């Protein structure tokens, strides 16, 4: 049985990914010592639900669920800008770019989470915190290296990088290659509810 690693996400236009890359290039230069695995710019996206290992035969159920959920929502806009880290400043593990979004994004994510749970996928324990992952701090990073990361984050001023209109959600598969993950879009579902 062939298993695919899949996730549901909002795609960013290439121009927005390039703008984020430019705005955060100083951060990458200041933290170029190898303690962070940076996300390649072409892989940057807003994850709504990581589904993990999925049988190819299950994709049709996912397509139906996503199409149904997306049709219940109208397109909306998100603002991208500002940097931070999870879980906190003292122990940075994930560096991110902030996403400011209207309540429509949370409603869409909750609907997809509930739809995935009905199909047997494990619910996400952590509350949804919309963000774009820039990089992941290696477990081996020392205390002083983590202090450097905190200082570099504090020094970066990005402001509002872009506004993105969200009109669809996508199911992607992730193939782990020697050079890192390669993402391919399996299908898209349009946000097609018309505004009252």
Buried (B, 14 or more C-beta within 10 A) or exposed (E): EEEBBBBBBBBBEEEBBBBBBEBBEBBBEBBEEEBBEBBEBEBBBBBBBBBEEBEEEBBEBBBEBBBEBBEEBBBBEBBBBBBBBBEEEEBBBBBBBBBBBEEBBEBBBEBBBEBBEEEEBEEBEEEBEBBBBBBBBEEEBEEEBBEBBBEBBEEBEBEEBBEBEBBBBBBBBBEEEEEEBEBEEBBBBEBBEEEE
